[in-house]
Amino acid sequence: MVSIPFIINLGLQEVLGEGTSIQLNIAQTILQVFIIVILPVGLGMILKYKSPSFALKMEKPVKKASGIFFVIVLVAILIKERALLITNIQEAGLVTLTLNIITMSIGYI
């Protein structure tokens, strides 16, 4: 949670160069990661510990809801960034696809 903003800032600096003025707001990024990842996972773990039967009963609806939420967010991002999408795919699509295939293959093996 804490290292992600630092890694992204380092990556931006390496890719874009030293003179680049793009900086990721570290505190804001940590808060976003906390709200999006840590808080829901933590609440789920507490709920499962306190009430395992309720957590088991809610597992299927929560999986469906999270899948629907993911699709909604993905579609919203695609709509918002549609102008950049084609350019970005042309610039980094093949490299990104190759990286994903290699890392998923390594994980599978």
Biopython code that builds the backbone (N, CA, C, O; Angstrom):
import numpy as np
from Bio.PDB.StructureBuilder import StructureBuilder

atoms = [
    (1, "MET", "N", (0.826, -1.184, 0.000)),
    (1, "MET", "CA", (0.000, 0.000, 0.000)),
    (1, "MET", "C", (0.876, 1.255, 0.000)),
    (1, "MET", "O", (0.569, 2.225, -0.692)),
    (2, "VAL", "N", (1.923, 1.237, 0.744)),
    (2, "VAL", "CA", (2.778, 2.415, 0.850)),
    (2, "VAL", "C", (3.789, 2.466, -0.293)),
    (2, "VAL", "O", (4.152, 3.552, -0.745)),
    (3, "SER", "N", (4.243, 1.321, -0.762)),
    (3, "SER", "CA", (5.297, 1.316, -1.777)),
    (3, "SER", "C", (4.801, 1.646, -3.183)),
    (3, "SER", "O", (5.585, 2.110, -4.011)),
    (4, "ILE", "N", (3.526, 1.419, -3.472)),
    (4, "ILE", "CA", (3.008, 1.625, -4.828)),
    (4, "ILE", "C", (3.257, 3.047, -5.343)),
    (4, "ILE", "O", (3.772, 3.192, -6.452)),
    (5, "PRO", "N", (2.918, 4.100, -4.593)),
    (5, "PRO", "CA", (3.165, 5.457, -5.122)),
    (5, "PRO", "C", (4.639, 5.737, -5.386)),
    (5, "PRO", "O", (4.978, 6.425, -6.348)),
    (6, "PHE", "N", (5.516, 5.206, -4.536)),
    (6, "PHE", "CA", (6.949, 5.427, -4.733)),
    (6, "PHE", "C", (7.440, 4.713, -5.989)),
    (6, "PHE", "O", (8.241, 5.257, -6.748)),
    (7, "ILE", "N", (6.959, 3.500, -6.199)),
    (7, "ILE", "CA", (7.353, 2.737, -7.389)),
    (7, "ILE", "C", (6.840, 3.430, -8.649)),
    (7, "ILE", "O", (7.558, 3.515, -9.646)),
    (8, "ILE", "N", (5.613, 3.921, -8.610)),
    (8, "ILE", "CA", (5.056, 4.618, -9.780)),
    (8, "ILE", "C", (5.823, 5.904, -10.056)),
    (8, "ILE", "O", (6.134, 6.198, -11.210)),
    (9, "ASN", "N", (6.134, 6.672, -9.021)),
    (9, "ASN", "CA", (6.922, 7.894, -9.219)),
    (9, "ASN", "C", (8.293, 7.579, -9.803)),
    (9, "ASN", "O", (8.772, 8.292, -10.685)),
    (10, "LEU", "N", (8.923, 6.522, -9.319)),
    (10, "LEU", "CA", (10.222, 6.114, -9.845)),
    (10, "LEU", "C", (10.099, 5.706, -11.313)),
    (10, "LEU", "O", (10.934, 6.075, -12.139)),
    (11, "GLY", "N", (9.054, 4.944, -11.627)),
    (11, "GLY", "CA", (8.820, 4.529, -13.007)),
    (11, "GLY", "C", (8.563, 5.710, -13.924)),
    (11, "GLY", "O", (9.084, 5.759, -15.039)),
    (12, "LEU", "N", (7.754, 6.672, -13.459)),
    (12, "LEU", "CA", (7.497, 7.873, -14.255)),
    (12, "LEU", "C", (8.788, 8.636, -14.515)),
    (12, "LEU", "O", (9.027, 9.117, -15.622)),
    (13, "GLN", "N", (9.610, 8.740, -13.488)),
    (13, "GLN", "CA", (10.874, 9.454, -13.625)),
    (13, "GLN", "C", (11.800, 8.745, -14.611)),
    (13, "GLN", "O", (12.466, 9.396, -15.417)),
    (14, "GLU", "N", (11.845, 7.413, -14.550)),
    (14, "GLU", "CA", (12.707, 6.645, -15.443)),
    (14, "GLU", "C", (12.210, 6.690, -16.886)),
    (14, "GLU", "O", (13.006, 6.838, -17.813)),
    (15, "VAL", "N", (10.915, 6.565, -17.076)),
    (15, "VAL", "CA", (10.350, 6.510, -18.426)),
    (15, "VAL", "C", (10.288, 7.889, -19.065)),
    (15, "VAL", "O", (10.624, 8.051, -20.238)),
    (16, "LEU", "N", (9.860, 8.876, -18.298)),
    (16, "LEU", "CA", (9.646, 10.205, -18.864)),
    (16, "LEU", "C", (10.849, 11.126, -18.742)),
    (16, "LEU", "O", (10.911, 12.153, -19.416)),
    (17, "GLY", "N", (11.796, 10.776, -17.899)),
    (17, "GLY", "CA", (12.996, 11.589, -17.754)),
    (17, "GLY", "C", (12.982, 12.450, -16.512)),
    (17, "GLY", "O", (11.942, 12.664, -15.888)),
    (18, "GLU", "N", (14.155, 12.936, -16.168)),
    (18, "GLU", "CA", (14.342, 13.716, -14.936)),
    (18, "GLU", "C", (13.576, 15.039, -14.948)),
    (18, "GLU", "O", (13.084, 15.470, -13.905)),
    (19, "GLY", "N", (13.467, 15.685, -16.101)),
    (19, "GLY", "CA", (12.839, 17.001, -16.179)),
    (19, "GLY", "C", (11.324, 16.980, -16.184)),
    (19, "GLY", "O", (10.699, 18.030, -16.334)),
    (20, "THR", "N", (10.719, 15.820, -16.026)),
    (20, "THR", "CA", (9.270, 15.707, -16.070)),
    (20, "THR", "C", (8.658, 16.206, -14.775)),
    (20, "THR", "O", (9.164, 15.930, -13.688)),
    (21, "SER", "N", (7.567, 16.943, -14.900)),
    (21, "SER", "CA", (6.935, 17.509, -13.721)),
    (21, "SER", "C", (5.760, 16.679, -13.216)),
    (21, "SER", "O", (5.071, 17.104, -12.289)),
    (22, "ILE", "N", (5.511, 15.508, -13.798)),
    (22, "ILE", "CA", (4.425, 14.650, -13.338)),
    (22, "ILE", "C", (4.867, 13.966, -12.051)),
    (22, "ILE", "O", (5.875, 13.260, -12.028)),
    (23, "GLN", "N", (4.120, 14.178, -10.997)),
    (23, "GLN", "CA", (4.386, 13.522, -9.725)),
    (23, "GLN", "C", (3.074, 12.977, -9.190)),
    (23, "GLN", "O", (2.051, 13.661, -9.215)),
    (24, "LEU", "N", (3.107, 11.764, -8.716)),
    (24, "LEU", "CA", (1.948, 11.125, -8.127)),
    (24, "LEU", "C", (1.822, 11.599, -6.686)),
    (24, "LEU", "O", (2.802, 11.584, -5.941)),
    (25, "ASN", "N", (0.627, 12.020, -6.288)),
    (25, "ASN", "CA", (0.381, 12.442, -4.920)),
    (25, "ASN", "C", (0.419, 11.198, -4.026)),
    (25, "ASN", "O", (-0.491, 10.370, -4.062)),
    (26, "ILE", "N", (1.465, 11.079, -3.236)),
    (26, "ILE", "CA", (1.694, 9.867, -2.451)),
    (26, "ILE", "C", (0.592, 9.640, -1.426)),
    (26, "ILE", "O", (0.066, 8.531, -1.329)),
    (27, "ALA", "N", (0.234, 10.656, -0.666)),
    (27, "ALA", "CA", (-0.794, 10.499, 0.365)),
    (27, "ALA", "C", (-2.139, 10.124, -0.260)),
    (27, "ALA", "O", (-2.840, 9.250, 0.249)),
    (28, "GLN", "N", (-2.494, 10.778, -1.352)),
    (28, "GLN", "CA", (-3.760, 10.486, -2.025)),
    (28, "GLN", "C", (-3.767, 9.058, -2.580)),
    (28, "GLN", "O", (-4.781, 8.366, -2.489)),
    (29, "THR", "N", (-2.659, 8.619, -3.147)),
    (29, "THR", "CA", (-2.580, 7.276, -3.704)),
    (29, "THR", "C", (-2.680, 6.216, -2.601)),
    (29, "THR", "O", (-3.361, 5.204, -2.771)),
    (30, "ILE", "N", (-2.008, 6.446, -1.486)),
    (30, "ILE", "CA", (-2.097, 5.513, -0.356)),
    (30, "ILE", "C", (-3.549, 5.435, 0.127)),
    (30, "ILE", "O", (-4.047, 4.343, 0.398)),
    (31, "LEU", "N", (-4.222, 6.566, 0.236)),
    (31, "LEU", "CA", (-5.623, 6.592, 0.660)),
    (31, "LEU", "C", (-6.508, 5.836, -0.329)),
    (31, "LEU", "O", (-7.380, 5.072, 0.083)),
    (32, "GLN", "N", (-6.291, 6.042, -1.628)),
    (32, "GLN", "CA", (-7.088, 5.346, -2.636)),
    (32, "GLN", "C", (-6.872, 3.839, -2.574)),
    (32, "GLN", "O", (-7.831, 3.073, -2.659)),
    (33, "VAL", "N", (-5.622, 3.406, -2.426)),
    (33, "VAL", "CA", (-5.340, 1.971, -2.316)),
    (33, "VAL", "C", (-6.004, 1.415, -1.063)),
    (33, "VAL", "O", (-6.554, 0.313, -1.087)),
    (34, "PHE", "N", (-5.957, 2.163, 0.017)),
    (34, "PHE", "CA", (-6.592, 1.725, 1.259)),
    (34, "PHE", "C", (-8.092, 1.546, 1.064)),
    (34, "PHE", "O", (-8.654, 0.521, 1.450)),
    (35, "ILE", "N", (-8.739, 2.541, 0.466)),
    (35, "ILE", "CA", (-10.197, 2.505, 0.293)),
    (35, "ILE", "C", (-10.614, 1.426, -0.701)),
    (35, "ILE", "O", (-11.616, 0.742, -0.490)),
    (36, "ILE", "N", (-9.859, 1.270, -1.774)),
    (36, "ILE", "CA", (-10.257, 0.348, -2.835)),
    (36, "ILE", "C", (-9.883, -1.100, -2.518)),
    (36, "ILE", "O", (-10.614, -2.019, -2.887)),
    (37, "VAL", "N", (-8.756, -1.313, -1.838)),
    (37, "VAL", "CA", (-8.276, -2.681, -1.633)),
    (37, "VAL", "C", (-8.310, -3.095, -0.158)),
    (37, "VAL", "O", (-8.988, -4.056, 0.206)),
    (38, "ILE", "N", (-7.587, -2.375, 0.672)),
    (38, "ILE", "CA", (-7.370, -2.806, 2.058)),
    (38, "ILE", "C", (-8.659, -2.810, 2.865)),
    (38, "ILE", "O", (-8.927, -3.775, 3.580)),
    (39, "LEU", "N", (-9.456, -1.766, 2.771)),
    (39, "LEU", "CA", (-10.684, -1.666, 3.552)),
    (39, "LEU", "C", (-11.671, -2.793, 3.229)),
    (39, "LEU", "O", (-12.123, -3.471, 4.151)),
    (40, "PRO", "N", (-12.023, -3.019, 1.958)),
    (40, "PRO", "CA", (-12.964, -4.114, 1.679)),
    (40, "PRO", "C", (-12.431, -5.495, 2.068)),
    (40, "PRO", "O", (-13.170, -6.324, 2.599)),
    (41, "VAL", "N", (-11.154, -5.733, 1.804)),
    (41, "VAL", "CA", (-10.574, -7.038, 2.165)),
    (41, "VAL", "C", (-10.562, -7.192, 3.688)),
    (41, "VAL", "O", (-10.911, -8.251, 4.209)),
    (42, "GLY", "N", (-10.166, -6.154, 4.384)),
    (42, "GLY", "CA", (-10.143, -6.206, 5.847)),
    (42, "GLY", "C", (-11.530, -6.424, 6.434)),
    (42, "GLY", "O", (-11.703, -7.226, 7.351)),
    (43, "LEU", "N", (-12.520, -5.704, 5.900)),
    (43, "LEU", "CA", (-13.891, -5.884, 6.389)),
    (43, "LEU", "C", (-14.390, -7.300, 6.106)),
    (43, "LEU", "O", (-15.070, -7.905, 6.935)),
    (44, "GLY", "N", (-14.046, -7.819, 4.932)),
    (44, "GLY", "CA", (-14.435, -9.189, 4.605)),
    (44, "GLY", "C", (-13.803, -10.203, 5.534)),
    (44, "GLY", "O", (-14.454, -11.166, 5.942)),
    (45, "MET", "N", (-12.543, -9.997, 5.871)),
    (45, "MET", "CA", (-11.859, -10.914, 6.785)),
    (45, "MET", "C", (-12.474, -10.850, 8.184)),
    (45, "MET", "O", (-12.664, -11.880, 8.831)),
    (46, "ILE", "N", (-12.780, -9.647, 8.641)),
    (46, "ILE", "CA", (-13.406, -9.494, 9.962)),
    (46, "ILE", "C", (-14.782, -10.148, 9.972)),
    (46, "ILE", "O", (-15.136, -10.851, 10.919)),
    (47, "LEU", "N", (-15.567, -9.910, 8.901)),
    (47, "LEU", "CA", (-16.898, -10.494, 8.801)),
    (47, "LEU", "C", (-16.828, -12.018, 8.799)),
    (47, "LEU", "O", (-17.622, -12.683, 9.465)),
    (48, "LYS", "N", (-15.878, -12.566, 8.049)),
    (48, "LYS", "CA", (-15.750, -14.023, 7.990)),
    (48, "LYS", "C", (-15.323, -14.591, 9.338)),
    (48, "LYS", "O", (-15.734, -15.691, 9.708)),
    (49, "TYR", "N", (-14.506, -13.853, 10.069)),
    (49, "TYR", "CA", (-14.070, -14.300, 11.394)),
    (49, "TYR", "C", (-15.218, -14.246, 12.397)),
    (49, "TYR", "O", (-15.409, -15.175, 13.182)),
    (50, "LYS", "N", (-15.983, -13.151, 12.368)),
    (50, "LYS", "CA", (-17.066, -12.943, 13.342)),
    (50, "LYS", "C", (-18.309, -13.775, 13.028)),
    (50, "LYS", "O", (-18.974, -14.278, 13.934)),
    (51, "SER", "N", (-18.618, -13.916, 11.724)),
    (51, "SER", "CA", (-19.834, -14.621, 11.335)),
    (51, "SER", "C", (-19.587, -15.465, 10.088)),
    (51, "SER", "O", (-19.974, -15.079, 8.985)),
    (52, "PRO", "N", (-18.940, -16.620, 10.266)),
    (52, "PRO", "CA", (-18.594, -17.435, 9.103)),
    (52, "PRO", "C", (-19.801, -17.895, 8.290)),
    (52, "PRO", "O", (-19.719, -17.988, 7.065)),
    (53, "SER", "N", (-20.914, -18.183, 8.951)),
    (53, "SER", "CA", (-22.092, -18.658, 8.213)),
    (53, "SER", "C", (-22.656, -17.550, 7.317)),
    (53, "SER", "O", (-23.035, -17.814, 6.176)),
    (54, "PHE", "N", (-22.713, -16.325, 7.821)),
    (54, "PHE", "CA", (-23.196, -15.204, 7.018)),
    (54, "PHE", "C", (-22.236, -14.921, 5.864)),
    (54, "PHE", "O", (-22.669, -14.653, 4.743)),
    (55, "ALA", "N", (-20.943, -14.980, 6.139)),
    (55, "ALA", "CA", (-19.945, -14.734, 5.101)),
    (55, "ALA", "C", (-20.047, -15.782, 3.995)),
    (55, "ALA", "O", (-19.927, -15.452, 2.815)),
    (56, "LEU", "N", (-20.265, -17.024, 4.362)),
    (56, "LEU", "CA", (-20.406, -18.090, 3.378)),
    (56, "LEU", "C", (-21.669, -17.885, 2.540)),
    (56, "LEU", "O", (-21.668, -18.110, 1.329)),
    (57, "LYS", "N", (-22.743, -17.456, 3.203)),
    (57, "LYS", "CA", (-24.003, -17.204, 2.496)),
    (57, "LYS", "C", (-23.878, -16.023, 1.535)),
    (57, "LYS", "O", (-24.520, -16.016, 0.484)),
    (58, "MET", "N", (-23.070, -15.036, 1.876)),
    (58, "MET", "CA", (-22.929, -13.831, 1.052)),
    (58, "MET", "C", (-21.843, -13.956, -0.018)),
    (58, "MET", "O", (-21.692, -13.058, -0.846)),
    (59, "GLU", "N", (-21.092, -15.045, -0.012)),
    (59, "GLU", "CA", (-19.967, -15.187, -0.939)),
    (59, "GLU", "C", (-20.408, -15.092, -2.402)),
    (59, "GLU", "O", (-19.795, -14.357, -3.176)),
    (60, "LYS", "N", (-21.444, -15.809, -2.792)),
    (60, "LYS", "CA", (-21.887, -15.816, -4.186)),
    (60, "LYS", "C", (-22.440, -14.449, -4.624)),
    (60, "LYS", "O", (-22.052, -13.965, -5.687)),
    (61, "PRO", "N", (-23.328, -13.807, -3.851)),
    (61, "PRO", "CA", (-23.814, -12.481, -4.279)),
    (61, "PRO", "C", (-22.711, -11.424, -4.344)),
    (61, "PRO", "O", (-22.735, -10.555, -5.216)),
    (62, "VAL", "N", (-21.755, -11.495, -3.431)),
    (62, "VAL", "CA", (-20.669, -10.513, -3.438)),
    (62, "VAL", "C", (-19.763, -10.732, -4.650)),
    (62, "VAL", "O", (-19.286, -9.768, -5.248)),
    (63, "LYS", "N", (-19.527, -11.985, -5.012)),
    (63, "LYS", "CA", (-18.734, -12.265, -6.218)),
    (63, "LYS", "C", (-19.425, -11.695, -7.453)),
    (63, "LYS", "O", (-18.776, -11.079, -8.298)),
    (64, "LYS", "N", (-20.727, -11.895, -7.560)),
    (64, "LYS", "CA", (-21.475, -11.365, -8.705)),
    (64, "LYS", "C", (-21.438, -9.841, -8.710)),
    (64, "LYS", "O", (-21.197, -9.229, -9.751)),
    (65, "ALA", "N", (-21.673, -9.231, -7.558)),
    (65, "ALA", "CA", (-21.682, -7.767, -7.471)),
    (65, "ALA", "C", (-20.320, -7.184, -7.808)),
    (65, "ALA", "O", (-20.237, -6.159, -8.485)),
    (66, "SER", "N", (-19.247, -7.825, -7.345)),
    (66, "SER", "CA", (-17.916, -7.300, -7.634)),
    (66, "SER", "C", (-17.584, -7.456, -9.119)),
    (66, "SER", "O", (-16.908, -6.600, -9.690)),
    (67, "GLY", "N", (-18.043, -8.522, -9.740)),
    (67, "GLY", "CA", (-17.851, -8.697, -11.184)),
    (67, "GLY", "C", (-18.592, -7.635, -11.981)),
    (67, "GLY", "O", (-18.054, -7.074, -12.936)),
    (68, "ILE", "N", (-19.829, -7.365, -11.582)),
    (68, "ILE", "CA", (-20.619, -6.321, -12.249)),
    (68, "ILE", "C", (-19.970, -4.952, -12.054)),
    (68, "ILE", "O", (-19.883, -4.158, -12.990)),
    (69, "PHE", "N", (-19.519, -4.687, -10.840)),
    (69, "PHE", "CA", (-18.861, -3.407, -10.550)),
    (69, "PHE", "C", (-17.598, -3.254, -11.392)),
    (69, "PHE", "O", (-17.332, -2.174, -11.920)),
    (70, "PHE", "N", (-16.823, -4.322, -11.520)),
    (70, "PHE", "CA", (-15.606, -4.279, -12.333)),
    (70, "PHE", "C", (-15.933, -3.941, -13.786)),
    (70, "PHE", "O", (-15.264, -3.108, -14.397)),
    (71, "VAL", "N", (-16.950, -4.580, -14.334)),
    (71, "VAL", "CA", (-17.342, -4.321, -15.730)),
    (71, "VAL", "C", (-17.795, -2.877, -15.898)),
    (71, "VAL", "O", (-17.454, -2.236, -16.892)),
    (72, "ILE", "N", (-18.554, -2.357, -14.948)),
    (72, "ILE", "CA", (-19.018, -0.966, -15.017)),
    (72, "ILE", "C", (-17.830, -0.003, -15.006)),
    (72, "ILE", "O", (-17.781, 0.936, -15.801)),
    (73, "VAL", "N", (-16.883, -0.235, -14.112)),
    (73, "VAL", "CA", (-15.702, 0.632, -14.035)),
    (73, "VAL", "C", (-14.888, 0.531, -15.321)),
    (73, "VAL", "O", (-14.434, 1.547, -15.846)),
    (74, "LEU", "N", (-14.703, -0.671, -15.826)),
    (74, "LEU", "CA", (-13.952, -0.870, -17.061)),
    (74, "LEU", "C", (-14.605, -0.150, -18.238)),
    (74, "LEU", "O", (-13.920, 0.532, -19.000)),
    (75, "VAL", "N", (-15.908, -0.292, -18.392)),
    (75, "VAL", "CA", (-16.625, 0.383, -19.481)),
    (75, "VAL", "C", (-16.531, 1.897, -19.324)),
    (75, "VAL", "O", (-16.334, 2.606, -20.311)),
    (76, "ALA", "N", (-16.668, 2.400, -18.104)),
    (76, "ALA", "CA", (-16.571, 3.847, -17.873)),
    (76, "ALA", "C", (-15.192, 4.375, -18.252)),
    (76, "ALA", "O", (-15.080, 5.440, -18.859)),
    (77, "ILE", "N", (-14.152, 3.642, -17.899)),
    (77, "ILE", "CA", (-12.786, 4.065, -18.250)),
    (77, "ILE", "C", (-12.594, 4.031, -19.760)),
    (77, "ILE", "O", (-12.005, 4.951, -20.329)),
    (78, "LEU", "N", (-13.082, 2.988, -20.412)),
    (78, "LEU", "CA", (-12.958, 2.896, -21.871)),
    (78, "LEU", "C", (-13.683, 4.039, -22.568)),
    (78, "LEU", "O", (-13.179, 4.594, -23.544)),
    (79, "ILE", "N", (-14.856, 4.389, -22.074)),
    (79, "ILE", "CA", (-15.605, 5.505, -22.660)),
    (79, "ILE", "C", (-14.869, 6.819, -22.436)),
    (79, "ILE", "O", (-14.739, 7.628, -23.355)),
    (80, "LYS", "N", (-14.389, 7.032, -21.213)),
    (80, "LYS", "CA", (-13.705, 8.284, -20.880)),
    (80, "LYS", "C", (-12.394, 8.439, -21.648)),
    (80, "LYS", "O", (-12.057, 9.542, -22.078)),
    (81, "GLU", "N", (-11.661, 7.360, -21.821)),
    (81, "GLU", "CA", (-10.341, 7.419, -22.435)),
    (81, "GLU", "C", (-10.325, 6.898, -23.875)),
    (81, "GLU", "O", (-9.264, 6.528, -24.379)),
    (82, "ARG", "N", (-11.464, 6.864, -24.536)),
    (82, "ARG", "CA", (-11.533, 6.276, -25.873)),
    (82, "ARG", "C", (-10.629, 6.972, -26.885)),
    (82, "ARG", "O", (-10.128, 6.331, -27.810)),
    (83, "ALA", "N", (-10.415, 8.275, -26.719)),
    (83, "ALA", "CA", (-9.554, 9.001, -27.656)),
    (83, "ALA", "C", (-8.095, 8.530, -27.551)),
    (83, "ALA", "O", (-7.398, 8.426, -28.560)),
    (84, "LEU", "N", (-7.654, 8.255, -26.353)),
    (84, "LEU", "CA", (-6.272, 7.814, -26.145)),
    (84, "LEU", "C", (-6.088, 6.317, -26.353)),
    (84, "LEU", "O", (-4.965, 5.847, -26.536)),
    (85, "LEU", "N", (-7.178, 5.573, -26.325)),
    (85, "LEU", "CA", (-7.102, 4.122, -26.373)),
    (85, "LEU", "C", (-6.401, 3.614, -27.630)),
    (85, "LEU", "O", (-5.505, 2.774, -27.540)),
    (86, "ILE", "N", (-6.793, 4.106, -28.786)),
    (86, "ILE", "CA", (-6.202, 3.642, -30.041)),
    (86, "ILE", "C", (-4.709, 3.973, -30.084)),
    (86, "ILE", "O", (-3.893, 3.132, -30.461)),
    (87, "THR", "N", (-4.360, 5.190, -29.701)),
    (87, "THR", "CA", (-2.952, 5.599, -29.697)),
    (87, "THR", "C", (-2.136, 4.727, -28.750)),
    (87, "THR", "O", (-1.050, 4.262, -29.097)),
    (88, "ASN", "N", (-2.668, 4.514, -27.560)),
    (88, "ASN", "CA", (-1.945, 3.715, -26.568)),
    (88, "ASN", "C", (-1.798, 2.262, -27.003)),
    (88, "ASN", "O", (-0.761, 1.644, -26.759)),
    (89, "ILE", "N", (-2.823, 1.714, -27.641)),
    (89, "ILE", "CA", (-2.734, 0.332, -28.115)),
    (89, "ILE", "C", (-1.678, 0.229, -29.207)),
    (89, "ILE", "O", (-0.915, -0.736, -29.246)),
    (90, "GLN", "N", (-1.633, 1.210, -30.084)),
    (90, "GLN", "CA", (-0.625, 1.200, -31.144)),
    (90, "GLN", "C", (0.783, 1.307, -30.579)),
    (90, "GLN", "O", (1.707, 0.672, -31.087)),
    (91, "GLU", "N", (0.953, 2.103, -29.536)),
    (91, "GLU", "CA", (2.279, 2.317, -28.959)),
    (91, "GLU", "C", (2.727, 1.177, -28.061)),
    (91, "GLU", "O", (3.888, 0.772, -28.116)),
    (92, "ALA", "N", (1.835, 0.655, -27.240)),
    (92, "ALA", "CA", (2.262, -0.302, -26.217)),
    (92, "ALA", "C", (1.464, -1.597, -26.200)),
    (92, "ALA", "O", (1.692, -2.440, -25.332)),
    (93, "GLY", "N", (0.550, -1.778, -27.117)),
    (93, "GLY", "CA", (-0.327, -2.939, -27.100)),
    (93, "GLY", "C", (0.404, -4.258, -27.203)),
    (93, "GLY", "O", (0.163, -5.162, -26.403)),
    (94, "LEU", "N", (1.298, -4.388, -28.178)),
    (94, "LEU", "CA", (2.008, -5.645, -28.389)),
    (94, "LEU", "C", (2.928, -5.969, -27.214)),
    (94, "LEU", "O", (3.004, -7.117, -26.778)),
    (95, "VAL", "N", (3.620, -4.961, -26.709)),
    (95, "VAL", "CA", (4.517, -5.171, -25.565)),
    (95, "VAL", "C", (3.711, -5.576, -24.333)),
    (95, "VAL", "O", (4.111, -6.482, -23.601)),
    (96, "THR", "N", (2.591, -4.916, -24.102)),
    (96, "THR", "CA", (1.751, -5.225, -22.947)),
    (96, "THR", "C", (1.180, -6.626, -23.047)),
    (96, "THR", "O", (1.188, -7.373, -22.069)),
    (97, "LEU", "N", (0.685, -6.987, -24.219)),
    (97, "LEU", "CA", (0.145, -8.326, -24.423)),
    (97, "LEU", "C", (1.216, -9.387, -24.197)),
    (97, "LEU", "O", (0.965, -10.398, -23.540)),
    (98, "THR", "N", (2.397, -9.159, -24.736)),
    (98, "THR", "CA", (3.503, -10.100, -24.559)),
    (98, "THR", "C", (3.873, -10.244, -23.081)),
    (98, "THR", "O", (4.064, -11.357, -22.593)),
    (99, "LEU", "N", (3.972, -9.126, -22.376)),
    (99, "LEU", "CA", (4.293, -9.160, -20.949)),
    (99, "LEU", "C", (3.238, -9.948, -20.172)),
    (99, "LEU", "O", (3.580, -10.763, -19.315)),
    (100, "ASN", "N", (1.977, -9.711, -20.464)),
    (100, "ASN", "CA", (0.912, -10.430, -19.765)),
    (100, "ASN", "C", (0.947, -11.926, -20.048)),
    (100, "ASN", "O", (0.778, -12.732, -19.134)),
    (101, "ILE", "N", (1.163, -12.301, -21.298)),
    (101, "ILE", "CA", (1.225, -13.720, -21.645)),
    (101, "ILE", "C", (2.402, -14.391, -20.946)),
    (101, "ILE", "O", (2.264, -15.490, -20.411)),
    (102, "ILE", "N", (3.549, -13.738, -20.949)),
    (102, "ILE", "CA", (4.740, -14.317, -20.297)),
    (102, "ILE", "C", (4.520, -14.458, -18.796)),
    (102, "ILE", "O", (4.806, -15.513, -18.229)),
    (103, "THR", "N", (4.018, -13.414, -18.144)),
    (103, "THR", "CA", (3.855, -13.486, -16.684)),
    (103, "THR", "C", (2.766, -14.478, -16.291)),
    (103, "THR", "O", (2.900, -15.168, -15.280)),
    (104, "MET", "N", (1.687, -14.560, -17.074)),
    (104, "MET", "CA", (0.661, -15.546, -16.763)),
    (104, "MET", "C", (1.178, -16.961, -16.998)),
    (104, "MET", "O", (0.831, -17.877, -16.252)),
    (105, "SER", "N", (1.996, -17.146, -18.015)),
    (105, "SER", "CA", (2.581, -18.469, -18.272)),
    (105, "SER", "C", (3.510, -18.876, -17.140)),
    (105, "SER", "O", (3.478, -20.019, -16.685)),
    (106, "ILE", "N", (4.337, -17.942, -16.686)),
    (106, "ILE", "CA", (5.238, -18.231, -15.561)),
    (106, "ILE", "C", (4.421, -18.582, -14.309)),
    (106, "ILE", "O", (4.747, -19.525, -13.588)),
    (107, "GLY", "N", (3.369, -17.816, -14.069)),
    (107, "GLY", "CA", (2.508, -18.102, -12.912)),
    (107, "GLY", "C", (1.824, -19.456, -13.025)),
    (107, "GLY", "O", (1.681, -20.164, -12.029)),
    (108, "TYR", "N", (1.404, -19.817, -14.222)),
    (108, "TYR", "CA", (0.762, -21.115, -14.431)),
    (108, "TYR", "C", (1.737, -22.264, -14.203)),
    (108, "TYR", "O", (1.412, -23.275, -13.579)),
    (109, "ILE", "N", (2.950, -22.072, -14.735)),
    (109, "ILE", "CA", (3.984, -23.121, -14.597)),
    (109, "ILE", "C", (4.362, -23.263, -13.136)),
    (109, "ILE", "O", (5.211, -24.086, -12.796)),
]
sb = StructureBuilder()
sb.init_structure("model")
sb.init_model(0)
sb.init_chain("A")
sb.init_seg("    ")
for serial, (resi, resn, name, xyz) in enumerate(atoms, 1):
    if name == "N":
        sb.init_residue(resn, " ", resi, " ")
    sb.init_atom(name, np.array(xyz, "f"), 0.0, 1.0, " ", f" {name:<3s}", serial, name[0])
structure = sb.get_structure()
